[in-house]
């Protein structure tokens, strides 16, 4: 059990076109003060809530850096809007940029300084935030994130081609037949995930918890991404931030794993085009080094932030 002080709450979030008052749930590990620069954590998915990012509380406990996590709209303990399933004009990158700005404003961080860490989709969102050059942002961590989705799918196809033939056949057949919600498809997906998502076995409880939450309400994941990490049918399938990466002016830490579905080719544009960037590649990790090489991951993050 963590010994660091922990607080949580909700923030009103006014969303255009929604009659009800939406809310963003957040938690803070450590204490916000004028002398501390907090780390704001952006989870992935979209729609895979914060639980699997909980190992990052180590940063607060061992390095005395306040850590803020929150559930993005549509998942976890924030407002769910299942009636918006399939509404690609509603679930947008801009919606989540607005939610992040609202969080920073509510917590008083936007007037001071903060660091940002995004994992997978969260890194994509973090990069979109950073290209706007917000005044308070001091350091950026992009962990296991593609710089464009076409390259992500190409890399995934390459990784899929190395799976056992029967697994490949099941994935392709279920996708072709629209049977991606079947147990047969999920089991085949799990083979891919065991290689390229998280190599810890059994799957860590915090990761399981995030996936279970997403399965209860897959609205955001299905609308923006698709039925799996590698079968992209949603609105993000043509997302591409490469032309804007030169606008990121803050020091940036780029992370991926040797077995990551975010392969070297997928993350390379960040390294090529961000002005001040360091790349750390974890030798024993896939997509989630916060579980697979937890201690080394935290040391790398803390050293960069300090």
Secondary structure, DSSP 8 states (H G I E B T S, - for coil): ---S-EEEEEEEE--TT--S-EEEEEEEES---TT--EEEEE--TTT--GGGGGGGHHHHHHH---EEEE--TTSTTS---GGGTT-TTTS-HHHHHHHHHHHHHHTT-TTS-EEEEEETHHHHHHHHHHTTT-TTEEEEEEES--SBHHHHHHHHHHHHTTS-HHHHHHHHHHHHHT-TTSHHHHHHHHHHHHHHT---SS--HHHHHHHHHHHH--HHIIIII-SSSS---SGGGG-B-GGGGGG--SEEEEEEETT-SS-HHHHHHHHHH-SSEEEEEETT-SS-HHHHTHHHHHHHHHHHH-
